[in-house]
Amino acid sequence: MNLFHNKLQSRWNNFTIFEQMANIGAEVGRTIRWRQKGNREMSKNAFYRALELMDFTIDDPKNKISLKEILRVREALVDFIMGENIYKSTNEAWEKYFLYFNLAARRLVI
């Protein structure tokens, strides 16, 4: 498997769940923006990067308690980007979902 984030994988578990999800959200945002611009290749690459970060998050032992939600988010995201969107997700809903992780991660830094 090709890794997009080779150097990040070894440090990923040092991030809080809020930082991890905020980083995933950044890639999801890129996925959405590239898709809106009609650039399928860039959108696909951003989506694969988001999935890779999500898999790093799933593998992080400290996130065991949140695993159910993380896996459901991954499922809904795959459905939205690559599937039939059976959950009726929207760009705005995804951006709003990840915004709160970004805000929480910033609060921890400040």
WOLINMO-V168228 format. One record per residue. N is the residue number from 1. RES is the residue in one small letter. SS is DSSP state (H for helix, E for strand, L for the rest). PHI is phi in radians with two decimals (* if undefined). PSI is psi in degrees with one decimal (NA if undefined). Layout:
# WOLINMO-V168228
n = <N:N>
res = <RES:RES>
ss = <SS:SS>
phi = <PHI:PHI>
psi = <PSI:PSI>
This chain:
# WOLINMO-V168228
n = <1:2:3:4:5:6:7:8:9:10:11:12:13:14:15:16:17:18:19:20:21:22:23:24:25:26:27:28:29:30:31:32:33:34:35:36:37:38:39:40:41:42:43:44:45:46:47:48:49:50:51:52:53:54:55:56:57:58:59:60:61:62:63:64:65:66:67:68:69:70:71:72:73:74:75:76:77:78:79:80:81:82:83:84:85:86:87:88:89:90:91:92:93:94:95:96:97:98:99:100:101:102:103:104:105:106:107:108:109:110>
res = <m:n:l:f:h:n:k:l:q:s:r:w:n:n:f:t:i:f:e:q:m:a:n:i:g:a:e:v:g:r:t:i:r:w:r:q:k:g:n:r:e:m:s:k:n:a:f:y:r:a:l:e:l:m:d:f:t:i:d:d:p:k:n:k:i:s:l:k:e:i:l:r:v:r:e:a:l:v:d:f:i:m:g:e:n:i:y:k:s:t:n:e:a:w:e:k:y:f:l:y:f:n:l:a:a:r:r:l:v:i>
ss = <L:L:L:L:L:H:H:H:H:L:L:H:H:H:L:L:H:H:H:H:H:H:H:H:H:H:H:H:H:H:H:H:H:H:H:H:L:L:L:H:H:H:H:H:H:H:H:H:H:H:H:H:H:H:H:H:H:H:H:L:H:H:H:H:H:H:H:H:H:H:H:H:H:H:H:H:H:H:H:H:H:H:L:L:L:L:L:L:L:L:H:H:H:H:H:H:H:H:H:H:H:H:H:H:H:H:H:H:H:L>
phi = <*:-1.38:-1.77:-1.43:-1.93:-0.95:-1.35:-1.38:-0.98:-1.21:-1.78:-0.97:-1.19:-1.37:-1.39:-1.26:-1.05:-1.14:-1.16:-1.07:-1.18:-1.13:-1.16:-1.07:-1.05:-1.11:-1.21:-1.11:-1.05:-1.10:-1.00:-1.14:-1.13:-1.17:-1.14:-1.12:-1.43:1.45:-1.67:-1.10:-1.13:-1.15:-1.10:-1.09:-1.11:-1.11:-1.11:-1.11:-1.15:-1.08:-1.10:-1.08:-1.13:-1.12:-1.15:-1.06:-1.16:-1.09:-1.38:-1.31:-1.01:-1.21:-1.63:-0.97:-1.19:-1.76:-1.01:-1.05:-1.18:-1.05:-1.16:-1.21:-1.08:-1.06:-1.07:-1.18:-1.17:-1.07:-1.07:-1.19:-1.48:-1.97:-1.78:-1.67:0.98:-1.15:-1.53:1.02:-1.22:-2.28:-0.97:-1.11:-1.11:-1.17:-1.12:-1.17:-1.00:-1.36:-0.98:-1.18:-1.21:-1.09:-1.11:-1.14:-1.12:-1.13:-1.07:-1.20:-1.44:-1.27>
psi = <131.0:134.0:135.2:-34.5:59.2:-48.8:-23.5:-29.5:-41.8:-22.7:-9.2:-41.1:-12.7:-17.1:150.2:164.7:-34.5:-43.5:-40.4:-49.5:-33.4:-40.2:-40.1:-43.6:-34.6:-41.9:-36.8:-42.0:-41.7:-40.8:-48.1:-45.9:-41.4:-36.5:-40.5:-32.0:-6.0:12.7:90.5:-40.0:-47.5:-38.4:-44.4:-43.4:-41.7:-39.6:-44.2:-35.6:-40.2:-43.9:-39.9:-45.4:-37.3:-39.5:-37.8:-41.1:-40.8:-37.8:-10.7:118.4:-31.5:-15.7:10.4:-38.6:-26.4:7.1:-38.8:-45.7:-43.0:-43.1:-36.4:-38.3:-43.6:-44.5:-46.5:-35.5:-44.4:-41.4:-41.5:-44.4:-43.8:-14.2:-151.6:3.3:50.0:-20.8:-1.4:41.6:159.1:160.9:-45.3:-40.1:-41.6:-42.8:-39.2:-42.3:-48.7:-22.2:-41.3:-31.1:-37.8:-45.3:-41.6:-40.8:-40.4:-38.7:-35.7:-28.4:-36.6:NA>
